[in-house]
Amino acid sequence: MSTGQTILWVDDDAEFVRDVLAVWHPHERVTTVRDCAEARRELADYCPALVILDLKTPDPSAPAGGEGGLGLLEYIRRECRSGTPVLVLTGDERPTVLDRAAGLGAYAILPKSHAITTIAQIAEQKL
């Protein structure tokens, strides 16, 4: 598995991704996927420079009630080099969810309601 200067953005909200990228123009290539199964297929080929992960992204390969983004975060830690930074975005602010994401090594966890410029600035810090 190679590493690349690519940002993998895992989010089923294409409009949100488009809005952030309208104000943030990273030098790295951005690959967007709309579900966790697509993300796993991408991650089988390379480990990106950064993963931006919405925890609410669906996972059609998981059993009903599966973990979605948390399961993908665990997969990234297991399959990619451990230093792959993951910026977690979420609308789910339950402490148990946030604690689990932190425990799995997310370098930052932000509510999706944060200003788009704040999300872009925090993402840029790890590139």
Buried (B, 14 or more C-beta within 10 A) or exposed (E): EEEBEBBBBBBBBEEBBEEBBEEBEBEBEBBBBBBBBBBBEBBEEBBBBBBBBBBBBBBEEBEEEEBBBBBBBBBBBEEBEEEBBBBBBBEBEEEEBBEBBEEBBBBBBBEBEEEBEEBBEBBEEBE
